[in-house]
Amino acid sequence: MDDDKKSRQQLLDEIKKLRQQIASNGAANGNFSDSREQYRLLVKNVRSDLAVFDYNGKILYVNEISATQFGLKPDQLIGRKISEFFPPELSERQLTNI
């Protein structure tokens, strides 16, 4: 299916599957480079908002679409905490979903 026609959930599911591939067998059987490249291309071409956080709420990656919602560029968000952008109750709820 063409990426333009996939729903956000379908794309997120694909990202999850690629992460699992990388973690379980990517490095062990030599497919790490292929999986990593697939993951990179998938993330780069997502046509909806996408952000990756660590378990402390630090922004590790954010695409252009997500950044524009805050009136910023991705590099202005990476490394900052989600608590800087949302009220405490909302950022706490978001952290429980990470």
C-alpha positions as CSV (number, residue, x, y, z in Angstrom):
1,M,0.0,0.0,0.0
2,D,1.3,3.5,-0.9
3,D,2.4,5.4,2.3
4,D,0.1,8.4,1.3
5,K,-2.9,6.1,1.7
6,K,-2.0,4.6,5.0
7,S,-3.6,5.8,8.2
8,R,-1.5,7.2,11.0
9,Q,-2.1,4.0,13.0
10,Q,-0.9,1.8,10.2
11,L,2.3,3.8,9.9
12,L,2.8,3.6,13.7
13,D,2.2,-0.1,13.6
14,E,4.9,-0.5,10.9
15,I,7.3,1.5,13.0
16,K,6.7,-0.7,15.9
17,K,7.2,-3.8,13.8
18,L,10.5,-2.4,12.4
19,R,11.7,-1.6,16.0
20,Q,10.9,-5.2,17.0
21,Q,12.8,-6.5,14.0
22,I,15.8,-4.4,14.9
23,A,15.7,-5.5,18.5
24,S,15.2,-9.2,18.0
25,N,17.2,-10.1,15.0
26,G,18.6,-7.1,13.1
27,A,22.2,-7.2,14.3
28,A,22.3,-11.0,14.8
29,N,21.6,-12.0,11.2
30,G,23.1,-9.0,9.3
31,N,19.8,-7.3,8.5
32,F,20.4,-4.4,10.9
33,S,21.4,-2.1,8.1
34,D,18.4,-3.0,6.0
35,S,16.0,-2.6,8.9
36,R,17.5,0.6,10.0
37,E,17.2,2.1,6.5
38,Q,13.6,0.9,6.2
39,Y,12.9,2.5,9.6
40,R,14.6,5.8,8.5
41,L,12.6,6.0,5.3
42,L,9.4,5.2,7.0
43,V,9.8,7.9,9.6
44,K,11.1,10.4,7.1
45,N,8.0,9.9,4.8
46,V,5.3,9.8,7.4
47,R,2.7,12.4,6.5
48,S,1.3,13.0,9.9
49,D,2.7,14.3,13.2
50,L,5.3,12.0,14.7
51,A,7.5,12.4,17.8
52,V,9.7,10.0,19.7
53,F,10.3,10.5,23.5
54,D,12.5,8.7,26.0
55,Y,10.9,7.5,29.3
56,N,11.6,10.8,31.0
57,G,9.6,12.8,28.4
58,K,12.7,14.1,26.6
59,I,12.0,14.6,22.9
60,L,14.4,12.4,20.9
61,Y,12.9,13.0,17.4
62,V,10.1,15.1,16.0
63,N,9.1,15.6,12.4
64,E,8.4,18.9,10.7
65,I,4.6,18.4,10.9
66,S,4.7,18.1,14.7
67,A,7.2,20.9,15.1
68,T,5.0,23.3,13.1
69,Q,2.2,22.8,15.6
70,F,4.3,24.6,18.1
71,G,5.6,27.2,15.6
72,L,9.1,25.7,15.8
73,K,11.6,23.7,13.8
74,P,12.4,20.1,14.8
75,D,15.9,21.0,16.0
76,Q,14.3,23.6,18.4
77,L,12.3,20.8,20.1
78,I,14.8,17.9,20.2
79,G,16.4,17.5,23.6
80,R,13.6,19.4,25.4
81,K,10.9,17.9,27.7
82,I,7.3,17.5,26.8
83,S,6.5,19.2,30.1
84,E,7.8,22.5,28.5
85,F,4.9,22.4,26.1
86,F,1.9,21.0,28.0
87,P,0.3,21.6,31.3
88,P,1.5,19.2,34.1
89,E,-1.6,17.0,34.1
90,L,-1.4,16.5,30.4
91,S,2.3,15.9,30.2
92,E,2.0,13.4,33.1
93,R,-0.7,11.5,31.3
94,Q,1.4,11.5,28.1
95,L,4.4,10.1,30.0
96,T,2.3,7.2,31.2
97,N,1.6,6.3,27.6
98,I,5.3,6.2,26.6
